[in-house]
Protein backbone atom coordinates (compact mmCIF):
# COMPACT_ATOMS: atom_id res chain seq x y z
CA UNK A 1 0.00 0.00 0.00
CA UNK A 2 1.53 3.36 -1.02
CA UNK A 3 2.32 5.86 1.70
CA UNK A 4 -0.14 8.77 2.00
CA UNK A 5 1.00 12.04 0.37
CA UNK A 6 2.85 14.45 2.63
CA UNK A 7 0.60 17.44 3.21
CA UNK A 8 1.78 21.02 3.62
CA UNK A 9 5.05 20.56 1.76
CA UNK A 10 4.00 23.22 -0.75
CA UNK A 11 3.84 25.88 1.99
CA UNK A 12 7.15 27.46 2.97
CA UNK A 13 7.89 29.12 6.33
CA UNK A 14 10.34 31.98 6.81
CA UNK A 15 11.28 33.22 10.28
CA UNK A 16 12.45 36.79 10.94
CA UNK A 17 13.78 37.12 14.48
CA UNK A 18 16.01 39.32 16.62
CA UNK A 19 17.38 42.45 15.00
CA UNK A 20 17.28 43.02 11.25
CA UNK A 21 20.87 43.49 10.16
CA UNK A 22 21.51 45.73 7.18
CA UNK A 23 24.47 47.81 6.05
CA UNK A 24 26.08 47.77 9.50
CA UNK A 25 27.32 44.42 10.83
CA UNK A 26 26.06 43.83 14.37
CA UNK A 27 28.11 42.21 17.16
CA UNK A 28 28.22 38.38 17.09
CA UNK A 29 26.33 38.22 20.41
CA UNK A 30 23.27 39.88 18.82
CA UNK A 31 20.53 37.60 17.51
CA UNK A 32 20.04 38.85 13.94
CA UNK A 33 18.23 38.27 10.67
CA UNK A 34 20.53 39.30 7.84
CA UNK A 35 18.69 40.85 4.92
CA UNK A 36 21.31 39.66 2.44
CA UNK A 37 20.29 36.12 3.43
CA UNK A 38 16.54 36.79 3.25
CA UNK A 39 16.49 38.44 -0.20
CA UNK A 40 17.98 35.42 -2.07
CA UNK A 41 15.57 33.14 -0.17
CA UNK A 42 12.61 35.19 -1.40
CA UNK A 43 13.91 35.03 -4.97
CA UNK A 44 14.31 31.24 -4.64
CA UNK A 45 10.75 30.93 -3.27
CA UNK A 46 9.38 32.91 -6.22
CA UNK A 47 11.22 30.67 -8.69
CA UNK A 48 10.37 27.36 -6.99
CA UNK A 49 7.24 25.94 -8.65
CA UNK A 50 6.72 23.47 -5.79
CA UNK A 51 6.19 26.28 -3.26
CA UNK A 52 2.60 27.56 -3.49
CA UNK A 53 2.51 29.91 -0.49
CA UNK A 54 4.71 31.58 2.13
CA UNK A 55 4.19 32.01 5.87
CA UNK A 56 6.38 34.69 7.49
CA UNK A 57 6.75 34.46 11.27
CA UNK A 58 7.97 37.65 12.96
CA UNK A 59 9.50 38.17 16.38
CA UNK A 60 11.77 41.15 15.83
CA UNK A 61 12.81 44.31 17.66
CA UNK A 62 13.32 46.07 14.31
CA UNK A 63 16.66 47.20 12.97
CA UNK A 64 18.07 48.71 9.77
CA UNK A 65 15.32 50.74 8.08
CA UNK A 66 16.47 50.28 4.48
CA UNK A 67 17.07 46.55 5.00
CA UNK A 68 13.63 46.12 6.56
CA UNK A 69 11.97 48.02 3.74
CA UNK A 70 13.86 45.95 1.17
CA UNK A 71 12.49 42.76 2.75
CA UNK A 72 8.97 44.24 2.89
CA UNK A 73 9.12 45.35 -0.75
CA UNK A 74 10.37 41.93 -1.87
CA UNK A 75 7.66 40.17 0.16
CA UNK A 76 4.97 42.42 -1.27
CA UNK A 77 6.13 41.75 -4.85
CA UNK A 78 5.91 37.92 -4.64
CA UNK A 79 3.35 36.42 -7.01
CA UNK A 80 2.55 33.67 -4.48
CA UNK A 81 0.08 34.07 -1.58
CA UNK A 82 1.70 35.26 1.65
CA UNK A 83 0.57 35.37 5.28
CA UNK A 84 2.43 36.98 8.19
CA UNK A 85 2.21 36.10 11.87
CA UNK A 86 3.54 38.34 14.65
CA UNK A 87 4.59 36.32 17.70
CA UNK A 88 6.17 38.06 20.67
CA UNK A 89 6.81 41.32 18.85
CA UNK A 90 6.91 42.94 15.43
CA UNK A 91 8.45 46.26 16.37
CA UNK A 92 9.69 49.28 14.45
CA UNK A 93 10.71 48.27 10.88
CA UNK A 94 9.06 44.91 11.57
CA UNK A 95 5.71 46.69 11.07
CA UNK A 96 6.11 47.17 7.27
CA UNK A 97 7.25 43.54 6.94
CA UNK A 98 4.15 42.31 8.80
CA UNK A 99 1.73 44.30 6.62
CA UNK A 100 3.54 43.43 3.36
CA UNK A 101 1.86 40.00 3.34
CA UNK A 102 -1.51 39.41 1.67
CA UNK A 103 -3.04 38.72 5.10
CA UNK A 104 -1.65 39.30 8.60
CA UNK A 105 -2.16 37.76 12.03
CA UNK A 106 -0.93 38.73 15.48
CA UNK A 107 -0.93 36.65 18.68
CA UNK A 108 -3.20 38.06 21.35
CA UNK A 109 -0.29 38.92 23.66
CA UNK A 110 2.17 40.02 20.96
CA UNK A 111 3.11 43.70 20.65
CA UNK A 112 4.05 46.14 17.92
CA UNK A 113 5.94 49.38 18.57
CA UNK A 114 5.40 52.31 16.22
CA UNK A 115 7.83 55.21 16.51
CA UNK A 116 9.70 57.75 14.35
CA UNK A 117 12.90 56.66 12.60
CA UNK A 118 15.93 56.98 14.88
CA UNK A 119 19.53 57.55 13.90
CA UNK A 120 22.36 55.81 15.72
CA UNK A 121 26.07 56.53 15.72
CA UNK A 122 27.68 59.70 14.41
CA UNK A 123 25.28 62.02 12.57
CA UNK A 124 26.37 64.84 10.25
CA UNK A 125 24.25 67.81 11.32
CA UNK A 126 23.41 69.23 7.90
CA UNK A 127 19.98 69.84 6.29
CA UNK A 128 20.50 66.96 3.84
CA UNK A 129 20.68 64.47 6.72
CA UNK A 130 17.30 65.53 8.07
CA UNK A 131 15.77 65.64 4.59
CA UNK A 132 16.93 62.06 4.03
CA UNK A 133 15.51 61.03 7.41
CA UNK A 134 12.15 62.60 6.57
CA UNK A 135 12.03 60.91 3.16
CA UNK A 136 12.78 57.52 4.72
CA UNK A 137 10.05 58.08 7.29
CA UNK A 138 7.58 59.00 4.53
CA UNK A 139 8.52 55.77 2.70
CA UNK A 140 7.71 53.74 5.82
CA UNK A 141 4.41 55.57 6.40
CA UNK A 142 3.29 55.25 2.77
CA UNK A 143 4.20 51.56 2.64
CA UNK A 144 2.36 50.71 5.86
CA UNK A 145 -0.78 52.71 5.05
CA UNK A 146 -1.00 51.36 1.49
CA UNK A 147 -0.73 47.74 2.67
CA UNK A 148 -3.07 47.86 5.64
CA UNK A 149 -6.38 49.41 6.67
CA UNK A 150 -4.85 52.07 8.94
CA UNK A 151 -5.08 55.68 7.75
CA UNK A 152 -2.00 57.85 7.33
CA UNK A 153 -3.41 60.30 9.88
CA UNK A 154 -3.87 57.58 12.50
CA UNK A 155 -0.47 56.02 11.83
CA UNK A 156 1.28 59.37 12.18
CA UNK A 157 -0.64 60.06 15.39
CA UNK A 158 0.53 56.72 16.85
CA UNK A 159 4.09 57.34 15.62
CA UNK A 160 4.44 60.73 17.28
CA UNK A 161 2.32 60.15 20.38
CA UNK A 162 3.86 61.21 23.68
CA UNK A 163 3.14 59.43 26.95
CA UNK A 164 2.87 55.81 25.80
CA UNK A 165 6.61 55.19 25.84
CA UNK A 166 8.64 56.30 28.84
CA UNK A 167 11.05 59.11 27.84
CA UNK A 168 10.33 58.50 24.18
CA UNK A 169 7.84 59.14 21.37
CA UNK A 170 5.62 56.47 19.86
CA UNK A 171 3.02 53.82 20.68
CA UNK A 172 2.88 50.19 21.74
CA UNK A 173 -0.02 48.16 20.33
CA UNK A 174 -0.92 44.84 21.94
CA UNK A 175 -2.72 42.16 19.91
CA UNK A 176 -6.29 43.44 19.53
CA UNK A 177 -5.10 47.07 19.50
CA UNK A 178 -3.17 46.40 16.28
CA UNK A 179 -6.29 44.81 14.76
CA UNK A 180 -8.64 47.54 15.98
CA UNK A 181 -6.61 50.35 14.34
CA UNK A 182 -6.50 48.42 11.05
CA UNK A 183 -2.79 47.62 11.11
CA UNK A 184 -3.18 43.83 11.31
CA UNK A 185 -6.06 41.79 9.87
CA UNK A 186 -6.78 39.32 12.64
CA UNK A 187 -5.87 37.79 16.00
CA UNK A 188 -4.51 34.27 15.56
CA UNK A 189 -1.68 31.81 15.77
CA UNK A 190 -0.07 29.08 13.68
CA UNK A 191 -3.28 27.13 13.06
CA UNK A 192 -5.24 30.12 11.75
CA UNK A 193 -2.27 31.39 9.75
CA UNK A 194 -1.74 28.11 7.92
CA UNK A 195 -5.46 27.67 7.28
CA UNK A 196 -5.66 31.18 5.80
CA UNK A 197 -2.58 30.59 3.65
CA UNK A 198 -4.05 27.32 2.34
CA UNK A 199 -7.28 29.18 1.57
CA UNK A 200 -5.41 31.87 -0.38
CA UNK A 201 -3.47 29.22 -2.33
CA UNK A 202 -6.70 27.41 -3.24
CA UNK A 203 -8.35 30.68 -4.31
CA UNK A 204 -5.39 31.49 -6.55
CA UNK A 205 -5.37 28.03 -8.10
CA UNK A 206 -9.13 28.18 -8.70
CA UNK A 207 -8.71 31.59 -10.38
CA UNK A 208 -5.97 30.24 -12.64
CA UNK A 209 -8.13 27.26 -13.67
CA UNK A 210 -11.03 29.56 -14.64
CA UNK A 211 -8.87 31.49 -17.14
C-alpha positions as CSV (number, residue, x, y, z in Angstrom):
1,X,0.0,0.0,0.0
2,X,1.5,3.4,-1.0
3,X,2.3,5.9,1.7
4,X,-0.1,8.8,2.0
5,X,1.0,12.0,0.4
6,X,2.8,14.4,2.6
7,X,0.6,17.4,3.2
8,X,1.8,21.0,3.6
9,X,5.1,20.6,1.8
10,X,4.0,23.2,-0.7
11,X,3.8,25.9,2.0
12,X,7.2,27.5,3.0
13,X,7.9,29.1,6.3
14,X,10.3,32.0,6.8
15,X,11.3,33.2,10.3
16,X,12.5,36.8,10.9
17,X,13.8,37.1,14.5
18,X,16.0,39.3,16.6
19,X,17.4,42.4,15.0
20,X,17.3,43.0,11.2
21,X,20.9,43.5,10.2
22,X,21.5,45.7,7.2
23,X,24.5,47.8,6.0
24,X,26.1,47.8,9.5
25,X,27.3,44.4,10.8
26,X,26.1,43.8,14.4
27,X,28.1,42.2,17.2
28,X,28.2,38.4,17.1
29,X,26.3,38.2,20.4
30,X,23.3,39.9,18.8
31,X,20.5,37.6,17.5
32,X,20.0,38.9,13.9
33,X,18.2,38.3,10.7
34,X,20.5,39.3,7.8
35,X,18.7,40.8,4.9
36,X,21.3,39.7,2.4
37,X,20.3,36.1,3.4
38,X,16.5,36.8,3.3
39,X,16.5,38.4,-0.2
40,X,18.0,35.4,-2.1
41,X,15.6,33.1,-0.2
42,X,12.6,35.2,-1.4
43,X,13.9,35.0,-5.0
44,X,14.3,31.2,-4.6
45,X,10.7,30.9,-3.3
46,X,9.4,32.9,-6.2
47,X,11.2,30.7,-8.7
48,X,10.4,27.4,-7.0
49,X,7.2,25.9,-8.6
50,X,6.7,23.5,-5.8
51,X,6.2,26.3,-3.3
52,X,2.6,27.6,-3.5
53,X,2.5,29.9,-0.5
54,X,4.7,31.6,2.1
55,X,4.2,32.0,5.9
56,X,6.4,34.7,7.5
57,X,6.7,34.5,11.3
58,X,8.0,37.6,13.0
59,X,9.5,38.2,16.4
60,X,11.8,41.2,15.8
61,X,12.8,44.3,17.7
62,X,13.3,46.1,14.3
63,X,16.7,47.2,13.0
64,X,18.1,48.7,9.8
65,X,15.3,50.7,8.1
66,X,16.5,50.3,4.5
67,X,17.1,46.6,5.0
68,X,13.6,46.1,6.6
69,X,12.0,48.0,3.7
70,X,13.9,46.0,1.2
71,X,12.5,42.8,2.7
72,X,9.0,44.2,2.9
73,X,9.1,45.4,-0.8
74,X,10.4,41.9,-1.9
75,X,7.7,40.2,0.2
76,X,5.0,42.4,-1.3
77,X,6.1,41.7,-4.8
78,X,5.9,37.9,-4.6
79,X,3.4,36.4,-7.0
80,X,2.6,33.7,-4.5
81,X,0.1,34.1,-1.6
82,X,1.7,35.3,1.6
83,X,0.6,35.4,5.3
84,X,2.4,37.0,8.2
85,X,2.2,36.1,11.9
86,X,3.5,38.3,14.6
87,X,4.6,36.3,17.7
88,X,6.2,38.1,20.7
89,X,6.8,41.3,18.9
90,X,6.9,42.9,15.4
91,X,8.4,46.3,16.4
92,X,9.7,49.3,14.4
93,X,10.7,48.3,10.9
94,X,9.1,44.9,11.6
95,X,5.7,46.7,11.1
96,X,6.1,47.2,7.3
97,X,7.3,43.5,6.9
98,X,4.2,42.3,8.8
99,X,1.7,44.3,6.6
100,X,3.5,43.4,3.4
101,X,1.9,40.0,3.3
102,X,-1.5,39.4,1.7
103,X,-3.0,38.7,5.1
104,X,-1.6,39.3,8.6
105,X,-2.2,37.8,12.0
106,X,-0.9,38.7,15.5
107,X,-0.9,36.7,18.7
108,X,-3.2,38.1,21.4
109,X,-0.3,38.9,23.7
110,X,2.2,40.0,21.0
111,X,3.1,43.7,20.7
112,X,4.1,46.1,17.9
113,X,5.9,49.4,18.6
114,X,5.4,52.3,16.2
115,X,7.8,55.2,16.5
116,X,9.7,57.8,14.3
117,X,12.9,56.7,12.6
118,X,15.9,57.0,14.9
119,X,19.5,57.6,13.9
120,X,22.4,55.8,15.7
121,X,26.1,56.5,15.7
122,X,27.7,59.7,14.4
123,X,25.3,62.0,12.6
124,X,26.4,64.8,10.3
125,X,24.2,67.8,11.3
126,X,23.4,69.2,7.9
127,X,20.0,69.8,6.3
128,X,20.5,67.0,3.8
129,X,20.7,64.5,6.7
130,X,17.3,65.5,8.1
131,X,15.8,65.6,4.6
132,X,16.9,62.1,4.0
133,X,15.5,61.0,7.4
134,X,12.1,62.6,6.6
135,X,12.0,60.9,3.2
136,X,12.8,57.5,4.7
137,X,10.1,58.1,7.3
138,X,7.6,59.0,4.5
139,X,8.5,55.8,2.7
140,X,7.7,53.7,5.8
141,X,4.4,55.6,6.4
142,X,3.3,55.2,2.8
143,X,4.2,51.6,2.6
144,X,2.4,50.7,5.9
145,X,-0.8,52.7,5.1
146,X,-1.0,51.4,1.5
147,X,-0.7,47.7,2.7
148,X,-3.1,47.9,5.6
149,X,-6.4,49.4,6.7
150,X,-4.8,52.1,8.9
151,X,-5.1,55.7,7.7
152,X,-2.0,57.9,7.3
153,X,-3.4,60.3,9.9
154,X,-3.9,57.6,12.5
155,X,-0.5,56.0,11.8
156,X,1.3,59.4,12.2
157,X,-0.6,60.1,15.4
158,X,0.5,56.7,16.8
159,X,4.1,57.3,15.6
160,X,4.4,60.7,17.3
161,X,2.3,60.1,20.4
162,X,3.9,61.2,23.7
163,X,3.1,59.4,27.0
164,X,2.9,55.8,25.8
165,X,6.6,55.2,25.8
166,X,8.6,56.3,28.8
167,X,11.1,59.1,27.8
168,X,10.3,58.5,24.2
169,X,7.8,59.1,21.4
170,X,5.6,56.5,19.9
171,X,3.0,53.8,20.7
172,X,2.9,50.2,21.7
173,X,0.0,48.2,20.3
174,X,-0.9,44.8,21.9
175,X,-2.7,42.2,19.9
176,X,-6.3,43.4,19.5
177,X,-5.1,47.1,19.5
178,X,-3.2,46.4,16.3
179,X,-6.3,44.8,14.8
180,X,-8.6,47.5,16.0
181,X,-6.6,50.3,14.3
182,X,-6.5,48.4,11.1
183,X,-2.8,47.6,11.1
184,X,-3.2,43.8,11.3
185,X,-6.1,41.8,9.9
186,X,-6.8,39.3,12.6
187,X,-5.9,37.8,16.0
188,X,-4.5,34.3,15.6
189,X,-1.7,31.8,15.8
190,X,-0.1,29.1,13.7
191,X,-3.3,27.1,13.1
192,X,-5.2,30.1,11.8
193,X,-2.3,31.4,9.8
194,X,-1.7,28.1,7.9
195,X,-5.5,27.7,7.3
196,X,-5.7,31.2,5.8
197,X,-2.6,30.6,3.7
198,X,-4.0,27.3,2.3
199,X,-7.3,29.2,1.6
200,X,-5.4,31.9,-0.4
201,X,-3.5,29.2,-2.3
202,X,-6.7,27.4,-3.2
203,X,-8.3,30.7,-4.3
204,X,-5.4,31.5,-6.6
205,X,-5.4,28.0,-8.1
206,X,-9.1,28.2,-8.7
207,X,-8.7,31.6,-10.4
208,X,-6.0,30.2,-12.6
209,X,-8.1,27.3,-13.7
210,X,-11.0,29.6,-14.6
211,X,-8.9,31.5,-17.1
